Amino acid sequence: MTQKELEQLFSQYGRIITSRILVDQVTGVSRGVGFIRFDRRVEAEEAIKGLNCQKPPGATEPITVKFANNPSQKTSQALLSQLYQSPNRRYPGPLAQQAQRFRLDNLLNMAYGVKSRFSPMAIDGVTSLAGINIPGHAGTGWCIFVYNLAPDADESILWQMFGPFGAVTNVKVIRDFNTNKCKGFGFVTMTNYDEAAVAIASLNGYRLGDRVLQVSFKTNKTHKA
């Protein structure tokens, strides 16, 4: 299934924000995993209802469509609670629940966007919580540095970790040229600064397997991709 076919399949259920099919970095062959982010939760729910356990045109097996788990849900909720209580916040009323994501095992993963919006002053609070500095803009988005990944880490792990926080435009795991194993770090590019800041504050210090990740905005001193 191509990315165009993926979007055609899911666009009947609502407005697609982003989509991506993961491919093997060496062979270029699809890994049978994809991501879709819908504009509204109800659209994604309808897509799940309509496509889960169904066989798309040209497919030999049915696909599984479901919500993806947020790996740091408790941490994120605690962070949002702190921000909501901050005297610096400018927006009245409860904060929107942070962006979550749907998952399609074996063929696709999909997401809907429920965006949390914070004032610049509140986001400064996020950066202090995460122990990071305000970054420069990466041109097409905000580049995030992820350190201490396992040798077998791949792009799908980064998509699943960062997707719940907002629109991800690109992920890249840096590999050893000879072994094709991850060298311990990678990069994630997110469109929105607010979402990137919350992702960093939530995932910095997150335990992935037996490793504790270090997550920060990419700086000039950061390893080059």
C-alpha positions as CSV (number, residue, x, y, z in Angstrom):
1,M,0.0,0.0,0.0
2,T,1.3,3.4,-1.0
3,Q,0.9,6.6,1.1
4,K,-1.6,7.9,-1.5
5,E,-3.6,4.7,-1.2
6,L,-3.5,5.0,2.6
7,E,-4.9,8.5,2.5
8,Q,-7.6,7.5,0.0
9,L,-8.6,4.7,2.3
10,F,-8.9,6.9,5.4
11,S,-9.9,10.3,3.9
12,Q,-13.6,9.1,3.6
13,Y,-13.8,9.4,7.4
14,G,-12.5,12.9,7.8
15,R,-9.7,15.5,7.3
16,I,-6.2,14.0,7.5
17,I,-3.6,16.1,9.1
18,T,-0.5,13.9,8.5
19,S,0.1,10.4,7.2
20,R,3.2,8.2,6.9
21,I,4.0,4.7,5.9
22,L,7.2,3.3,7.5
23,V,9.7,1.6,5.2
24,D,12.9,-0.4,5.9
25,Q,15.8,2.1,5.7
26,V,18.0,-0.4,3.8
27,T,15.6,-2.1,1.4
28,G,13.0,0.6,1.1
29,V,10.2,-2.0,1.5
30,S,7.2,-1.1,3.6
31,R,7.3,-2.5,7.1
32,G,3.5,-2.8,7.1
33,V,3.1,0.0,9.6
34,G,1.6,3.4,9.0
35,F,0.4,6.4,10.8
36,I,-2.7,8.7,10.2
37,R,-3.5,11.8,12.2
38,F,-7.1,13.0,11.9
39,D,-8.3,16.5,12.7
40,R,-11.0,15.3,15.0
41,R,-11.4,12.4,17.4
42,V,-14.9,11.5,16.1
43,E,-13.4,11.1,12.6
44,A,-10.8,8.6,13.8
45,E,-13.3,6.7,15.8
46,E,-15.4,6.3,12.7
47,A,-12.4,5.1,10.7
48,I,-11.6,2.6,13.4
49,K,-15.2,1.4,13.4
50,G,-15.3,1.2,9.6
51,L,-11.9,-0.3,8.9
52,N,-10.8,-2.4,11.9
53,C,-10.6,-6.1,10.9
54,Q,-11.5,-5.2,7.3
55,K,-9.5,-6.2,4.2
56,P,-8.6,-3.1,2.1
57,P,-8.8,-3.3,-1.7
58,G,-5.8,-5.4,-2.9
59,A,-4.8,-6.6,0.5
60,T,-4.5,-10.3,1.4
61,E,-5.2,-9.9,5.1
62,P,-7.4,-7.7,7.3
63,I,-5.9,-4.8,9.1
64,T,-6.1,-3.9,12.8
65,V,-7.1,-0.4,13.6
66,K,-7.0,0.9,17.2
67,F,-5.8,3.7,19.5
68,A,-2.1,3.7,20.2
69,N,-0.9,3.8,23.8
70,N,0.7,7.0,25.1
71,P,4.0,5.8,26.7
72,S,4.1,8.6,29.2
73,Q,0.4,9.3,29.9
74,K,0.7,9.7,33.6
75,T,3.7,12.0,33.3
76,S,2.0,14.1,30.7
77,Q,-1.2,14.5,32.8
78,A,0.9,15.6,35.8
79,L,2.7,18.1,33.6
80,L,-0.5,19.5,32.1
81,S,-1.9,19.8,35.7
82,Q,1.2,21.9,36.7
83,L,0.8,24.1,33.7
84,Y,-2.9,24.6,34.3
85,Q,-2.2,25.8,37.9
86,S,0.6,28.1,36.7
87,P,-0.1,31.8,37.4
88,N,1.5,32.6,34.0
89,R,-1.2,30.9,31.9
90,R,-3.2,33.2,29.7
91,Y,-6.1,31.1,28.7
92,P,-9.0,30.5,31.0
93,G,-10.8,27.2,31.5
94,P,-9.4,23.7,31.6
95,L,-6.6,22.8,29.2
96,A,-7.5,20.6,26.3
97,Q,-6.4,17.0,26.7
98,Q,-3.0,16.5,25.0
99,A,-2.9,15.0,21.5
100,Q,-3.3,11.3,21.4
101,R,-2.9,8.7,18.7
102,F,-4.4,5.7,17.1
103,R,-2.6,2.6,16.0
104,L,-3.0,0.1,13.2
105,D,-0.9,-3.0,13.8
106,N,0.3,-5.0,10.8
107,L,-0.5,-2.3,8.3
108,L,-1.2,1.1,9.7
109,N,-1.3,3.4,12.7
110,M,-3.4,6.4,13.0
111,A,-3.9,9.4,15.1
112,Y,-6.3,12.2,15.8
113,G,-5.2,15.7,17.0
114,V,-6.7,17.2,20.1
115,K,-4.3,20.1,20.5
116,S,-3.2,21.6,23.8
117,R,-2.3,25.3,23.3
118,F,-0.2,27.1,25.8
119,S,1.0,30.7,26.1
120,P,4.7,31.4,25.6
121,M,5.0,32.1,29.3
122,A,3.5,28.7,30.2
123,I,5.8,27.0,27.7
124,D,8.8,28.6,29.5
125,G,7.6,26.7,32.5
126,V,7.7,23.5,30.4
127,T,11.3,24.1,29.4
128,S,12.4,24.7,32.9
129,L,10.7,21.5,34.0
130,A,12.6,19.6,31.3
131,G,15.9,21.3,32.0
132,I,16.3,22.4,28.4
133,N,17.0,25.6,26.5
134,I,14.8,27.4,24.0
135,P,16.0,26.2,20.6
136,G,16.4,27.8,17.2
137,H,13.8,27.0,14.6
138,A,14.7,24.1,12.2
139,G,13.1,25.7,9.2
140,T,10.3,23.2,8.5
141,G,9.7,22.4,12.2
142,W,11.3,22.0,15.6
143,C,14.0,19.4,15.7
144,I,14.2,17.2,18.9
145,F,17.3,15.2,19.9
146,V,16.6,11.8,21.5
147,Y,19.6,10.1,23.2
148,N,20.3,6.7,24.7
149,L,18.3,4.6,22.3
150,A,19.0,0.9,22.1
151,P,21.0,-0.6,19.2
152,D,17.8,-2.2,17.8
153,A,15.8,1.0,18.0
154,D,14.1,2.0,14.7
155,E,11.9,4.8,13.4
156,S,8.7,3.2,14.4
157,I,9.6,3.6,18.1
158,L,10.1,7.3,17.7
159,W,6.8,7.7,15.7
160,Q,4.9,5.9,18.5
161,M,6.5,7.9,21.3
162,F,6.1,11.4,19.8
163,G,3.0,11.0,17.8
164,P,0.6,11.4,20.7
165,F,1.9,14.9,21.4
166,G,1.3,16.4,18.0
167,A,2.1,16.5,14.3
168,V,5.4,14.7,13.5
169,T,6.9,15.4,10.1
170,N,10.0,13.4,10.2
171,V,11.9,10.9,12.4
172,K,15.4,9.6,11.9
173,V,17.4,7.0,13.8
174,I,21.2,7.4,13.3
175,R,22.8,4.1,12.4
176,D,26.3,2.7,12.2
177,F,27.3,2.4,8.6
178,N,28.8,-1.1,8.9
179,T,26.3,-2.8,11.3
180,N,23.1,-0.8,10.5
181,K,22.5,-0.7,14.3
182,C,21.3,2.4,16.0
183,K,24.2,4.5,17.3
184,G,22.2,5.5,20.4
185,F,20.5,8.6,19.2
186,G,18.0,10.0,16.7
187,F,16.0,13.0,15.7
188,V,12.3,13.9,15.6
189,T,10.9,16.9,13.8
190,M,7.6,18.4,15.0
191,T,5.6,21.1,13.3
192,N,4.4,23.0,16.4
193,Y,6.7,24.4,19.1
194,D,4.1,24.1,21.9
195,E,3.6,20.4,21.2
196,A,7.3,19.7,20.8
197,A,8.0,21.4,24.2
198,V,5.3,19.3,26.0
199,A,6.7,16.1,24.3
200,I,10.2,16.9,25.6
201,A,9.0,17.7,29.1
202,S,7.0,14.4,29.1
203,L,9.6,12.1,27.5
204,N,12.9,13.4,28.9
205,G,13.8,10.8,31.5
206,Y,11.3,8.3,30.2
207,R,12.5,4.6,30.6
208,L,12.4,2.7,27.3
209,G,13.3,-0.9,28.1
210,D,16.3,-0.8,30.3
211,R,17.4,2.7,29.1
212,V,16.5,6.1,30.4
213,L,16.1,8.5,27.4
214,Q,17.5,12.0,27.3
215,V,15.2,14.2,25.2
216,S,15.9,17.9,24.3
217,F,15.6,20.4,21.5
218,K,18.5,20.0,19.0
219,T,21.2,22.6,19.4
220,N,24.3,23.4,17.4
221,K,26.3,21.2,19.7
222,T,24.0,18.2,19.3
223,H,25.2,15.3,17.3
224,K,24.7,15.8,13.6
225,A,22.3,13.6,11.7
